[in-house]
Amino acid sequence: MDETEFWELVDSTRADAGGDPEEQADLLVDRLTGLDPDSVLDFARHFESRHERARTWELWGAASVLLGGADDEAFDAFRCWLIGRGREVFEGAVHDPDALAGLLDEFDEELDGDAEELGYAADDAYEQLTGLRRPGTGTPQAAEPLGTPVDLNDDRALASRYPRLWECFGH
């Protein structure tokens, strides 16, 4: 599975799920189980590399604005959700987290920003296909997020760093 196929799978499951992250995860597992185990491992590598690429202070601050605060677990689930939103939103947010204000039509804290289940789709599919736990992909994880730290508890700092996001979604 190449990068284009990865994003096509993400996009088609999001569209078919009507944007519901839990339904998208279920559909993703269903579609992955229709592939061979090596393709599922390829999907997992693509997902994990993007999940790690989004592990930046800049995106953590954006998540904090959108979610009204974000601890480690919430930020992990947010990055899964961000991948689930597709290539355009993901790449735009990684390049400029404040651009999420223009990339998202709306943001519902009850439905959006948390798609932890997407992070387990490849694990579930691989286990269904092989009866075994999915092996690790070898994607290295940094000890700390990349970039310049931001005080996630300072509303003024967040409003200053993410003016468009704060205007649209600030609390």
Phi and psi restraints in degrees (value plus and minus 20) as a CYANA .aco file:
   2 ASP   PHI    -114.9   -74.9
   2 ASP   PSI    -199.8  -159.8
   3 GLU   PHI     -82.3   -42.3
   3 GLU   PSI     -60.0   -20.0
   4 THR   PHI     -82.9   -42.9
   4 THR   PSI     -63.8   -23.8
   5 GLU   PHI     -84.3   -44.3
   5 GLU   PSI     -58.5   -18.5
   6 PHE   PHI     -76.5   -36.5
   6 PHE   PSI     -73.1   -33.1
   7 TRP   PHI     -87.2   -47.2
   7 TRP   PSI     -53.9   -13.9
   8 GLU   PHI     -82.8   -42.8
   8 GLU   PSI     -59.4   -19.4
   9 LEU   PHI     -86.2   -46.2
   9 LEU   PSI     -63.8   -23.8
  10 VAL   PHI     -81.8   -41.8
  10 VAL   PSI     -67.7   -27.7
  11 ASP   PHI     -85.4   -45.4
  11 ASP   PSI     -63.0   -23.0
  12 SER   PHI     -88.2   -48.2
  12 SER   PSI     -57.5   -17.5
  13 THR   PHI     -91.0   -51.0
  13 THR   PSI     -55.8   -15.8
  14 ARG   PHI     -83.9   -43.9
  14 ARG   PSI     -65.3   -25.3
  15 ALA   PHI     -82.9   -42.9
  15 ALA   PSI     -65.0   -25.0
  16 ASP   PHI     -88.0   -48.0
  16 ASP   PSI     -45.6    -5.6
  17 ALA   PHI    -109.2   -69.2
  17 ALA   PSI     -20.6    19.4
  18 GLY   PHI      43.1    83.1
  18 GLY   PSI       7.0    47.0
  19 GLY   PHI      64.8   104.8
  19 GLY   PSI     -22.4    17.6
  20 ASP   PHI     -97.5   -57.5
  20 ASP   PSI      94.7   134.7
  21 PRO   PHI     -81.0   -41.0
  21 PRO   PSI     -56.7   -16.7
  22 GLU   PHI     -87.9   -47.9
  22 GLU   PSI     -63.7   -23.7
  23 GLU   PHI     -84.9   -44.9
  23 GLU   PSI     -59.2   -19.2
  24 GLN   PHI     -80.7   -40.7
  24 GLN   PSI     -62.4   -22.4
  25 ALA   PHI     -82.1   -42.1
  25 ALA   PSI     -63.0   -23.0
  26 ASP   PHI     -81.9   -41.9
  26 ASP   PSI     -64.7   -24.7
  27 LEU   PHI     -84.7   -44.7
  27 LEU   PSI     -57.7   -17.7
  28 LEU   PHI     -82.9   -42.9
  28 LEU   PSI     -64.2   -24.2
  29 VAL   PHI     -80.1   -40.1
  29 VAL   PSI     -65.4   -25.4
  30 ASP   PHI     -78.5   -38.5
  30 ASP   PSI     -65.4   -25.4
  31 ARG   PHI     -90.1   -50.1
  31 ARG   PSI     -58.5   -18.5
  32 LEU   PHI     -86.3   -46.3
  32 LEU   PSI     -54.0   -14.0
  33 THR   PHI     -90.7   -50.7
  33 THR   PSI     -31.1     8.9
  34 GLY   PHI    -105.5   -65.5
  34 GLY   PSI     -21.8    18.2
  35 LEU   PHI    -125.8   -85.8
  35 LEU   PSI     154.9   194.9
  36 ASP   PHI    -104.2   -64.2
  36 ASP   PSI     139.4   179.4
  37 PRO   PHI     -76.5   -36.5
  37 PRO   PSI     -54.9   -14.9
  38 ASP   PHI     -85.6   -45.6
  38 ASP   PSI     -56.4   -16.4
  39 SER   PHI     -87.9   -47.9
  39 SER   PSI     -55.7   -15.7
  40 VAL   PHI     -84.4   -44.4
  40 VAL   PSI     -60.4   -20.4
  41 LEU   PHI     -84.5   -44.5
  41 LEU   PSI     -58.9   -18.9
  42 ASP   PHI     -81.6   -41.6
  42 ASP   PSI     -64.2   -24.2
  43 PHE   PHI     -78.4   -38.4
  43 PHE   PSI     -65.5   -25.5
  44 ALA   PHI     -80.5   -40.5
  44 ALA   PSI     -61.1   -21.1
  45 ARG   PHI     -81.9   -41.9
  45 ARG   PSI     -65.5   -25.5
  46 HIS   PHI     -81.4   -41.4
  46 HIS   PSI     -65.5   -25.5
  47 PHE   PHI     -82.9   -42.9
  47 PHE   PSI     -69.9   -29.9
  48 GLU   PHI     -84.7   -44.7
  48 GLU   PSI     -56.8   -16.8
  49 SER   PHI     -86.7   -46.7
  49 SER   PSI     -56.3   -16.3
  50 ARG   PHI     -93.6   -53.6
  50 ARG   PSI     -56.9   -16.9
  51 HIS   PHI     -79.7   -39.7
  51 HIS   PSI     -62.7   -22.7
  52 GLU   PHI     -92.0   -52.0
  52 GLU   PSI     -58.3   -18.3
  53 ARG   PHI     -81.5   -41.5
  53 ARG   PSI     -50.8   -10.8
  54 ALA   PHI    -104.8   -64.8
  54 ALA   PSI     -17.6    22.4
  55 ARG   PHI    -104.9   -64.9
  55 ARG   PSI      53.8    93.8
  56 THR   PHI    -145.0  -105.0
  56 THR   PSI     134.9   174.9
  57 TRP   PHI     -82.5   -42.5
  57 TRP   PSI     -55.8   -15.8
  58 GLU   PHI     -81.7   -41.7
  58 GLU   PSI     -64.6   -24.6
  59 LEU   PHI     -92.0   -52.0
  59 LEU   PSI     -51.8   -11.8
  60 TRP   PHI     -83.9   -43.9
  60 TRP   PSI     -60.5   -20.5
  61 GLY   PHI     -83.1   -43.1
  61 GLY   PSI     -62.1   -22.1
  62 ALA   PHI     -82.7   -42.7
  62 ALA   PSI     -62.1   -22.1
  63 ALA   PHI     -81.1   -41.1
  63 ALA   PSI     -59.5   -19.5
  64 SER   PHI     -83.0   -43.0
  64 SER   PSI     -59.9   -19.9
  65 VAL   PHI     -85.1   -45.1
  65 VAL   PSI     -68.0   -28.0
  66 LEU   PHI     -86.3   -46.3
  66 LEU   PSI     -57.2   -17.2
  67 LEU   PHI    -116.3   -76.3
  67 LEU   PSI     -24.0    16.0
  68 GLY   PHI      50.9    90.9
  68 GLY   PSI      11.9    51.9
  69 GLY   PHI     102.1   142.1
  69 GLY   PSI     125.8   165.8
  70 ALA   PHI    -173.1  -133.1
  70 ALA   PSI      93.2   133.2
  71 ASP   PHI    -103.1   -63.1
  71 ASP   PSI    -194.8  -154.8
  72 ASP   PHI     -74.6   -34.6
  72 ASP   PSI     -68.3   -28.3
  73 GLU   PHI     -85.3   -45.3
  73 GLU   PSI     -61.5   -21.5
  74 ALA   PHI     -84.6   -44.6
  74 ALA   PSI     -57.1   -17.1
  75 PHE   PHI     -89.2   -49.2
  75 PHE   PSI     -58.2   -18.2
  76 ASP   PHI     -80.0   -40.0
  76 ASP   PSI     -67.4   -27.4
  77 ALA   PHI     -85.7   -45.7
  77 ALA   PSI     -55.0   -15.0
  78 PHE   PHI     -83.2   -43.2
  78 PHE   PSI     -62.5   -22.5
  79 ARG   PHI     -85.2   -45.2
  79 ARG   PSI     -56.6   -16.6
  80 CYS   PHI     -82.1   -42.1
  80 CYS   PSI     -64.7   -24.7
  81 TRP   PHI     -81.2   -41.2
  81 TRP   PSI     -61.6   -21.6
  82 LEU   PHI     -82.0   -42.0
  82 LEU   PSI     -62.2   -22.2
  83 ILE   PHI     -83.2   -43.2
  83 ILE   PSI     -62.8   -22.8
  84 GLY   PHI     -82.7   -42.7
  84 GLY   PSI     -41.3    -1.3
  85 ARG   PHI     -95.2   -55.2
  85 ARG   PSI     -31.8     8.2
  86 GLY   PHI      85.1   125.1
  86 GLY   PSI     151.0   191.0
  87 ARG   PHI     -79.5   -39.5
  87 ARG   PSI     -67.0   -27.0
  88 GLU   PHI     -81.2   -41.2
  88 GLU   PSI     -68.9   -28.9
  89 VAL   PHI     -86.8   -46.8
  89 VAL   PSI     -64.9   -24.9
  90 PHE   PHI     -79.8   -39.8
  90 PHE   PSI     -74.6   -34.6
  91 GLU   PHI     -83.1   -43.1
  91 GLU   PSI     -59.7   -19.7
  92 GLY   PHI     -82.3   -42.3
  92 GLY   PSI     -61.8   -21.8
  93 ALA   PHI     -90.3   -50.3
  93 ALA   PSI     -59.4   -19.4
  94 VAL   PHI     -84.4   -44.4
  94 VAL   PSI     -60.7   -20.7
  95 HIS   PHI     -89.3   -49.3
  95 HIS   PSI     -62.7   -22.7
  96 ASP   PHI    -170.6  -130.6
  96 ASP   PSI      73.8   113.8
  97 PRO   PHI     -75.1   -35.1
  97 PRO   PSI     -52.9   -12.9
  98 ASP   PHI     -86.2   -46.2
  98 ASP   PSI     -40.7    -0.7
  99 ALA   PHI     -87.0   -47.0
  99 ALA   PSI     -34.2     5.8
 100 LEU   PHI     -76.9   -36.9
 100 LEU   PSI     -46.5    -6.5
 101 ALA   PHI     -78.8   -38.8
 101 ALA   PSI     -55.0   -15.0
 102 GLY   PHI    -114.3   -74.3
 102 GLY   PSI     -39.5     0.5
 103 LEU   PHI    -104.6   -64.6
 103 LEU   PSI     -42.0    -2.0
 104 LEU   PHI    -125.8   -85.8
 104 LEU   PSI     105.3   145.3
 105 ASP   PHI     -86.9   -46.9
 105 ASP   PSI     -61.5   -21.5
 106 GLU   PHI    -173.0  -133.0
 106 GLU   PSI     148.8   188.8
 107 PHE   PHI    -164.5  -124.5
 107 PHE   PSI      94.4   134.4
 108 ASP   PHI    -125.8   -85.8
 108 ASP   PSI      90.8   130.8
 109 GLU   PHI     -78.0   -38.0
 109 GLU   PSI     -44.6    -4.6
 110 GLU   PHI     -95.7   -55.7
 110 GLU   PSI     -48.9    -8.9
 111 LEU   PHI    -132.8   -92.8
 111 LEU   PSI     -57.0   -17.0
 112 ASP   PHI    -117.6   -77.6
 112 ASP   PSI     140.5   180.5
 113 GLY   PHI      67.4   107.4
 113 GLY   PSI     -25.1    14.9
 114 ASP   PHI    -158.2  -118.2
 114 ASP   PSI      86.8   126.8
 115 ALA   PHI    -158.1  -118.1
 115 ALA   PSI      29.2    69.2
 116 GLU   PHI     -72.7   -32.7
 116 GLU   PSI     -57.0   -17.0
 117 GLU   PHI     -79.5   -39.5
 117 GLU   PSI     -51.2   -11.2
 118 LEU   PHI     -80.9   -40.9
 118 LEU   PSI     -52.9   -12.9
 119 GLY   PHI     -88.6   -48.6
 119 GLY   PSI     -36.9     3.1
 120 TYR   PHI    -125.6   -85.6
 120 TYR   PSI     -20.2    19.8
 121 ALA   PHI     -79.4   -39.4
 121 ALA   PSI     -65.4   -25.4
 122 ALA   PHI     -85.6   -45.6
 122 ALA   PSI     -57.6   -17.6
 123 ASP   PHI     -80.9   -40.9
 123 ASP   PSI     -68.7   -28.7
 124 ASP   PHI     -82.9   -42.9
 124 ASP   PSI     -64.6   -24.6
 125 ALA   PHI     -85.1   -45.1
 125 ALA   PSI     -63.8   -23.8
 126 TYR   PHI     -81.9   -41.9
 126 TYR   PSI     -62.9   -22.9
 127 GLU   PHI     -85.3   -45.3
 127 GLU   PSI     -59.5   -19.5
 128 GLN   PHI     -84.2   -44.2
 128 GLN   PSI     -57.6   -17.6
 129 LEU   PHI     -95.2   -55.2
 129 LEU   PSI     -56.8   -16.8
 130 THR   PHI    -134.6   -94.6
 130 THR   PSI     -38.9     1.1
 131 GLY   PHI      58.4    98.4
 131 GLY   PSI     -14.2    25.8
 132 LEU   PHI    -138.4   -98.4
 132 LEU   PSI     138.5   178.5
 133 ARG   PHI     -91.6   -51.6
 133 ARG   PSI     124.2   164.2
 134 ARG   PHI     -88.3   -48.3
 134 ARG   PSI     111.4   151.4
 135 PRO   PHI     -90.6   -50.6
 135 PRO   PSI     138.0   178.0
 136 GLY   PHI     -84.5   -44.5
 136 GLY   PSI     137.2   177.2
 137 THR   PHI    -115.4   -75.4
 137 THR   PSI     -30.7     9.3
 138 GLY   PHI      60.7   100.7
 138 GLY   PSI      -9.4    30.6
 139 THR   PHI     -89.2   -49.2
 139 THR   PSI      97.2   137.2
 140 PRO   PHI     -89.0   -49.0
 140 PRO   PSI     125.6   165.6
 141 GLN   PHI    -138.5   -98.5
 141 GLN   PSI     109.0   149.0
 142 ALA   PHI     -93.0   -53.0
 142 ALA   PSI     130.9   170.9
 143 ALA   PHI     -87.5   -47.5
 143 ALA   PSI     -54.9   -14.9
 144 GLU   PHI    -148.0  -108.0
 144 GLU   PSI     134.5   174.5
 145 PRO   PHI     -79.4   -39.4
 145 PRO   PSI     131.2   171.2
 146 LEU   PHI     -98.7   -58.7
 146 LEU   PSI     138.3   178.3
 147 GLY   PHI      77.2   117.2
 147 GLY   PSI    -190.8  -150.8
 148 THR   PHI    -108.1   -68.1
 148 THR   PSI     102.7   142.7
 149 PRO   PHI     -77.9   -37.9
 149 PRO   PSI     128.2   168.2
 150 VAL   PHI    -147.2  -107.2
 150 VAL   PSI     123.0   163.0
 151 ASP   PHI     -97.7   -57.7
 151 ASP   PSI      84.4   124.4
 152 LEU   PHI     -90.4   -50.4
 152 LEU   PSI     -30.2     9.8
 153 ASN   PHI    -122.7   -82.7
 153 ASN   PSI     -16.9    23.1
 154 ASP   PHI    -126.4   -86.4
 154 ASP   PSI      79.1   119.1
 155 ASP   PHI     -78.6   -38.6
 155 ASP   PSI     -57.8   -17.8
 156 ARG   PHI     -85.6   -45.6
 156 ARG   PSI     -60.4   -20.4
 157 ALA   PHI     -85.4   -45.4
 157 ALA   PSI     -61.3   -21.3
 158 LEU   PHI     -86.5   -46.5
 158 LEU   PSI     -63.2   -23.2
 159 ALA   PHI     -82.7   -42.7
 159 ALA   PSI     -57.0   -17.0
 160 SER   PHI     -91.7   -51.7
 160 SER   PSI     -59.9   -19.9
 161 ARG   PHI     -98.5   -58.5
 161 ARG   PSI     -48.4    -8.4
 162 TYR   PHI    -148.6  -108.6
 162 TYR   PSI      45.2    85.2
 163 PRO   PHI     -81.5   -41.5
 163 PRO   PSI     -60.0   -20.0
 164 ARG   PHI     -91.1   -51.1
 164 ARG   PSI     -63.7   -23.7
 165 LEU   PHI     -82.7   -42.7
 165 LEU   PSI     -63.8   -23.8
 166 TRP   PHI     -82.6   -42.6
 166 TRP   PSI     -61.5   -21.5
 167 GLU   PHI     -83.2   -43.2
 167 GLU   PSI     -60.5   -20.5
 168 CYS   PHI    -103.1   -63.1
 168 CYS   PSI     -57.8   -17.8
 169 PHE   PHI    -150.4  -110.4
 169 PHE   PSI     -19.4    20.6
 170 GLY   PHI     -81.8   -41.8
 170 GLY   PSI     134.2   174.2
